[in-house]
Amino acid sequence: MTESHRRWHEVLFTRRMLICVFTGFSSGLPLYLLLQLVPAWLRTEQVDLKAIGAFSLIQFPYTWKFIWSPLLDRFSLPLLGRRRGWMLLAQLALLIAIPLFGTLQPRLDLWTIAWLAAAVAFFSASQDIVLDAYRREILSDEELGIGNSVHVNAYRIAGLVPGSLSLILADHLPWSSVFAITALFMLPGLIMTLLVAEPKLAAATPRTLRAAVVEPFHEFITRRGWRPALLVLAFIFLYKLGDSMATALATPFYLDMGFSKSQIGLVAKNAGLWPAVIGALLGGIWMIRLGINRALWLFGVVQVVSILGFAWLSLNGPYTQIDAGHLTMLALVIGFEALGVGLGTAAFTAYIARTTHPAYTATQFALFTSLAAVPRTLINASTGYIVAHSGWLNFFLLCTLLALPGMALLLKVAPWNEPTHNSQS
């Protein structure tokens, strides 16, 4: 075994990487439920596509979670500690809230569904705050690339539950049973929370709420300076903009192209599993050798090109009769998209983790990931209107163009030849 192989083998096969599997799965499940299962449920119940697109607005908690993240940095719950206590509370809330969808009727209770979805988004975003902080605190700088790749990998696999298994079940079971079964997949993350130990914190708990609120922002600005800090924030906002928009209405898009729920569940989602797994895993291994900066460049190119696959699929759709050729096209498009987004997200998440300071992990991580969620929340709310007026093909071409500014900012925030081993640089 070469020194390089020994190095990544020692990094990959550790207990910390196993924890990253559970953090990723627990984090991804409620988000993909809101992005995939709820829109599919609404669409099959004949809810208007514009209303479904507007449902992206209920994801506001992902955008604004930095507002209450200082509370989770400052205060601890009894028994389990600062990180694990909040993790358990959020996971219990999700386990209770998700089955409630099945008690409602989309045509009659749309506003109630919107409020429930907003509550699920709030609990999910709160869980993300502490899971991200926990993961950053247990991983060394060397482990950030592969650890976040494992996390993203499990995050994407979690999407197969609401995006594949639940869709298949919906053809055979009432929606109340589908949502109840989907909620049970929160249990692995909850059990993980009970079994792991609190991290050895890089810094003491902030003594006051003011310190928890002000210091994370002050530290970030003074460490980098105003102009470089603003460029970093602009990059975080723009890097995932194009592919986030392209996948915002993915399941309704497949349905509009003529594919059934079972076909989407069996072919589309599973075609994306192994490319996502392989892409995220290889991405983490390559990041050990490439560094995070170069990974952002290379994986970002794949991410941009993958958006064009949706445009290709939409060229001759909708399809009146689905045959093996159409299913193959669908599998290729979803597979390449999963590979591109898996690679891009792995590098992007590692970059965000590297940008945080260990003393202010939860608040800074929440700030950066909140900014990255803005396109998914605000801009994606307009996707239904854009598609209604321009059609699917023009929509996906627009998404491709919107992916380019984030790539251009790499020249400033992550130059190809700049060393990336120092997490505080």
Summary of the structure (lengths in Angstrom):
residues: 425
radius of gyration: 20.6
end to end distance: 32.5
largest distance: 64.5
contacts: 1573
relative contact order: 0.16
helix: 81%
strand: 0%
